Amino acid sequence: MTDYQIEINLSTTRKQKPAFDQLQFGRNFTDHMFIADYTEEKGWHDPRIVPYQPITLEPSAMIFHYGQTVFEGLKAYLTKDEQVLLFRPEKNMERLNRSTARLCMPQMDEEFALNALKKLLIVDREWVPTVEGTSLYIRPFMISTEPYLGVAPSHSYQFIIILSPVGAYYKEGINPVKIAVEQEFVRAVAGGTGNAKTAGNYAGSLKAQEEASLAGYSQVLWLDGKEKKYIEEVGSMNVFFKINGEVVTPILNGSILEGVTRDSIIQLLKHWNIPIVERQISMEEIQQAHKDGLLEEAFGTGTAAVISPIGEFFWQNEKLIVNNGETGELSKKLYDTLTGIQNGTIADPFGWTMKVE
């Protein structure tokens, strides 16, 4: 679809913007959205930027019945000299296509999708928030639209991008969160859809998340679906542990989402010559490291929160307090460095940022 011209239909009325210093995550949306349609006969066609509006679908549209959908999440940042930067957006488009392949959905031309995103950002540039710690969250997604009640891949789809100015994902911000280790429910197994960013993964996690929230915990830490022994990821983040000077993160195994922030953190740690290992790690090992005084830090990584220090794990009726419940030195350094690169205040030695022009 690289040769298609994007039609732009600007809104005649503009929304009142929220106060950028009081933003909640995912509650406000910009004036415009991008849409492209797919049919087997035409492929991807009719790419357009239109006013943000409801989507009209048949009640029999397959998305409602069989959940054939994938999505991505990335951010745009405003620098001090008022340039808009994206952070490794090509990695999100690559992952989008890995997800679509798993869900039997059509591939999206990654270069075109990125170009469409840039055009949308130019149209809604004034929505990129200016307050420190804020950003413009970007949600590309694809849904099946064929009106048909039958368990099979749809023959038609829509690809849509919406934008939302956001503040911190967790109310704690960079302060440590408390995590409950899930022992009853399972998020994903190897061979399933755990390494695809699809809605069903998140719907299946809600019950455990609800119970954890009622108990005062911010998120759930998922264990493997087979033995319920090995650590996989937090509900919205990959997870890292600093044990006796070495950083450990669960190795990608087919049921863990391949996070863009996860990969960035691994590269940063290697750049700093800090030992980083990707391997299988059990909760028993974390419990023993805590008992031996070797569990120095734990933190989650993801686009929404960037770095979220973990101050407590609740597992088998025991509270494992990490670093006295305080933000660790490495967690803070990673957060400051990554957000600095993202908003242009720190040099980018990796070539990760992309200007929107």
C-alpha positions in Angstrom: 0.0 0.0 0.0 3.1 2.3 -0.2 1.8 4.0 -3.3 -1.6 5.0 -1.9 -2.3 8.6 -1.1 -3.8 9.3 2.3 -7.0 11.3 2.1 -7.2 13.9 4.9 -10.6 15.0 6.1 -10.1 17.5 8.9 -12.7 18.0 11.7 -14.7 21.2 11.6 -15.0 21.3 15.4 -12.1 20.7 17.8 -12.3 19.2 21.2 -11.4 21.0 24.4 -8.0 19.6 25.5 -7.6 18.3 29.0 -5.1 20.0 31.3 -1.8 18.4 30.5 -0.7 18.4 34.1 -3.8 16.4 35.2 -3.8 13.7 32.5 -5.1 10.2 33.3 -4.0 7.3 31.2 -6.2 6.4 28.2 -9.2 8.7 29.0 -8.8 11.4 26.4 -8.5 11.1 22.6 -7.4 13.6 19.9 -9.4 15.1 17.1 -8.5 12.6 14.4 -7.9 9.0 13.6 -6.4 7.0 10.8 -8.4 4.2 9.0 -7.6 1.8 6.2 -9.8 -1.0 4.9 -8.9 -4.5 3.7 -10.8 -7.0 1.5 -9.3 -10.1 -0.3 -10.2 -8.5 -3.6 -8.6 -5.1 -3.1 -6.1 -5.8 -0.4 -5.5 -2.7 1.8 -7.3 0.4 0.4 -8.9 3.7 1.1 -6.4 5.0 3.7 -7.7 8.1 5.3 -7.4 10.5 8.3 -10.9 11.5 9.6 -12.4 13.1 12.6 -12.3 10.8 15.7 -15.7 9.0 15.6 -17.5 5.8 16.5 -16.9 2.7 14.3 -20.0 1.3 12.6 -20.1 -2.5 12.2 -22.7 -5.2 11.7 -23.7 -7.0 14.8 -22.5 -10.1 13.1 -19.0 -8.7 12.5 -16.6 -11.4 13.4 -14.6 -9.3 15.8 -17.5 -9.5 18.3 -17.7 -13.2 18.2 -14.3 -14.7 17.6 -11.9 -12.0 18.9 -9.7 -11.7 15.8 -7.9 -8.5 16.7 -4.4 -7.3 17.5 -3.0 -4.0 18.7 0.2 -2.1 19.5 1.2 0.7 21.9 3.9 3.3 21.4 4.4 7.0 22.3 5.3 10.3 20.8 7.2 12.9 22.9 7.8 16.6 22.6 11.3 17.8 23.0 12.4 21.1 24.5 12.9 22.6 21.1 9.3 21.4 20.2 10.2 18.5 17.9 8.0 15.5 18.1 9.9 12.2 18.5 8.9 8.6 18.2 10.8 5.8 20.0 11.7 2.7 17.9 8.3 2.8 16.1 9.6 0.3 13.5 9.8 -2.4 16.2 6.1 -1.9 17.0 5.2 -2.3 13.4 7.3 -5.4 13.1 5.6 -6.9 16.2 2.2 -5.9 14.8 2.9 -8.1 11.8 4.1 -11.0 14.0 0.8 -10.7 15.9 -1.3 -10.6 12.7 0.4 -13.7 11.4 -0.5 -15.6 14.6 -4.1 -14.5 14.3 -4.5 -15.3 10.6 -4.9 -11.6 9.7 -3.4 -9.8 6.7 0.1 -8.2 6.9 0.3 -4.5 7.0 3.0 -2.7 5.0 5.2 -1.5 7.9 6.6 1.5 6.0 3.2 2.7 5.0 1.7 2.2 8.5 4.6 4.3 9.9 4.1 7.0 7.3 0.4 7.1 8.1 1.2 7.4 11.8 3.5 10.4 11.1 0.8 12.1 9.0 -1.7 11.6 11.8 0.7 13.0 14.3 1.3 16.1 12.1 -2.5 16.7 11.9 -2.9 16.4 15.7 0.5 17.7 16.7 -1.0 20.2 19.2 -2.2 17.2 21.3 1.3 16.1 22.2 1.4 17.2 25.9 4.1 19.6 27.0 4.3 18.7 30.8 7.3 16.7 32.1 6.4 13.0 32.4 3.6 13.1 29.8 3.4 11.8 26.3 1.0 11.1 23.4 0.1 7.4 23.5 -0.4 5.8 20.1 -2.7 2.8 19.7 -2.7 1.1 16.3 -5.0 -1.9 16.0 -6.6 -4.2 13.5 -10.1 -5.8 13.7 -12.0 -8.4 11.7 -15.1 -6.9 10.1 -16.8 -9.5 8.0 -20.4 -10.1 8.9 -20.3 -13.9 9.3 -21.0 -16.3 12.1 -18.5 -19.0 11.5 -15.1 -19.9 13.1 -12.7 -19.0 10.3 -10.5 -16.1 9.4 -12.4 -13.0 8.3 -12.2 -11.9 4.7 -12.3 -8.1 5.6 -10.5 -6.0 8.2 -9.9 -2.4 9.3 -6.6 -1.0 10.5 -7.0 2.0 12.8 -4.7 4.4 14.7 -6.0 6.5 17.6 -4.0 8.9 19.8 -4.4 9.7 23.5 -2.4 12.3 25.6 -1.4 10.5 28.8 0.4 10.9 32.1 1.8 8.1 34.3 0.2 4.6 33.8 0.4 3.7 37.5 -0.7 6.3 40.1 2.6 5.5 41.9 4.5 6.9 38.9 8.2 6.0 39.4 7.5 5.0 43.0 7.5 1.2 43.6 4.3 -0.8 42.9 3.1 -3.9 44.8 2.6 -7.1 42.8 0.6 -10.2 43.6 2.0 -13.5 42.2 -0.9 -15.4 40.5 -1.2 -19.0 41.6 -4.7 -20.0 40.3 -5.2 -18.5 36.8 -3.0 -18.8 33.8 -2.3 -16.1 31.2 -0.8 -18.1 28.3 1.2 -21.2 27.4 3.8 -21.9 24.7 2.0 -22.6 21.4 -0.9 -20.3 22.4 -1.2 -16.5 21.7 1.0 -15.2 24.6 3.6 -13.8 22.3 1.0 -12.0 20.2 -0.5 -8.7 21.3 -4.1 -9.7 21.0 -7.1 -8.7 23.1 -8.0 -12.1 24.4 -4.7 -12.3 26.3 -5.8 -9.3 28.3 -9.5 -10.3 28.7 -8.3 -13.6 30.2 -6.2 -11.7 32.7 -8.9 -9.5 34.1 -10.2 -11.8 36.8 -6.8 -12.3 38.4 -6.2 -8.5 38.1 -9.5 -7.7 39.8 -8.7 -10.0 42.7 -5.2 -8.6 43.1 -6.6 -5.0 43.0 -9.1 -5.8 45.7 -6.2 -7.0 47.9 -4.3 -3.8 47.4 -1.9 -4.8 44.6 -1.3 -2.9 41.4 -0.7 -5.8 39.1 -0.4 -9.6 38.8 2.8 -11.5 38.1 2.1 -14.5 35.9 3.8 -17.9 36.2 4.1 -20.4 33.5 1.0 -22.2 32.5 2.4 -25.7 32.8 4.0 -26.0 36.2 3.0 -22.6 37.7 6.6 -22.3 38.8 8.5 -20.1 36.4 8.1 -16.4 36.1 6.8 -15.0 32.8 5.6 -11.4 32.9 3.5 -8.8 34.8 0.0 -8.0 33.3 1.2 -5.0 31.4 5.0 -5.3 31.6 8.0 -7.6 31.2 9.9 -8.1 34.5 13.5 -7.9 35.6 15.3 -8.8 38.8 18.7 -7.6 40.1 20.2 -10.5 42.1 23.7 -10.2 43.7 24.8 -7.6 41.0 23.4 -9.5 38.0 20.2 -8.6 36.2 17.9 -11.5 35.2 14.8 -11.5 33.0 12.7 -14.4 31.9 13.8 -15.7 28.5 11.3 -15.4 25.6 9.6 -18.8 25.4 6.6 -18.4 23.1 4.2 -17.3 25.8 5.9 -14.1 26.8 5.4 -10.8 24.9 8.5 -9.6 23.2 8.5 -6.1 24.6 10.2 -3.2 22.8 11.1 -1.6 26.2 12.4 -4.9 27.4 14.8 -5.1 24.4 15.8 -1.5 25.0 16.6 -2.2 28.7 18.7 -5.2 27.8 20.7 -3.1 25.3 21.2 -0.3 27.8 22.5 -2.8 30.4 24.9 -4.3 28.0 26.0 -0.8 27.0 26.8 -0.1 30.6 28.6 -3.5 31.1 26.1 -4.5 33.7 25.6 -8.3 33.7 22.3 -9.2 32.1 21.0 -12.8 31.6 17.9 -14.0 29.9 16.9 -17.4 31.4 14.2 -19.4 33.1 13.7 -18.1 36.7 11.4 -19.5 39.3 9.6 -17.9 42.2 11.4 -20.3 44.5 14.7 -18.7 43.4 13.4 -15.2 44.0 12.1 -16.2 47.4 15.5 -17.7 48.3 17.4 -14.7 46.9 15.2 -12.5 49.1 15.8 -14.7 52.1 19.6 -14.6 51.5 19.5 -10.8 51.1 20.6 -11.0 47.4 17.4 -9.7 45.8 18.5 -6.1 45.3 15.9 -4.7 42.9 12.9 -5.7 40.8 11.2 -3.7 38.1 8.8 -4.0 35.2 9.3 -2.5 31.7 6.7 -1.5 29.1 5.6 1.3 26.8 2.9 2.5 29.2 4.9 2.7 32.4 8.5 2.7 30.9 10.1 1.5 34.1 8.1 0.6 37.1 10.0 -0.4 40.3 8.5 -3.2 42.3 8.6 -2.8 46.0 6.7 -6.0 47.1 5.8 -9.4 45.8 3.0 -11.3 47.6 3.4 -15.0 47.1 2.2 -18.0 49.1 0.9 -15.7 51.9 4.3 -14.1 52.2 5.3 -10.5 51.5 8.7 -10.3 49.8 9.8 -6.7 50.3 12.3 -5.5 47.7 14.9 -2.8 48.5 12.9 -1.7 51.6 10.0 -0.9 49.2 12.0 2.0 47.7 13.0 2.8 44.1 16.4 1.2 43.4 19.4 3.0 42.0 19.5 0.9 38.8 15.7 1.3 38.2 16.0 5.0 38.6 19.0 5.2 36.3 17.3 3.1 33.6 14.1 5.3 33.9 16.0 8.5 33.7 18.1 7.4 30.8 15.3 5.8 28.7 12.9 8.7 29.2 15.8 11.2 28.5 16.5 9.5 25.2 12.8 9.4 24.4 12.2 13.1 25.0 15.5 14.2 23.5 17.2 15.5 26.7 19.8 12.8 26.6 22.0 11.8 23.6 20.7 8.7 21.7 23.7 6.5 21.0 21.5 3.7 19.6 19.6 5.7 17.0 16.3 4.8 18.6 14.4 8.0 18.2 12.7 9.2 15.0 11.6 12.7 14.2 8.1 13.4 13.0 8.5 15.8 10.0 
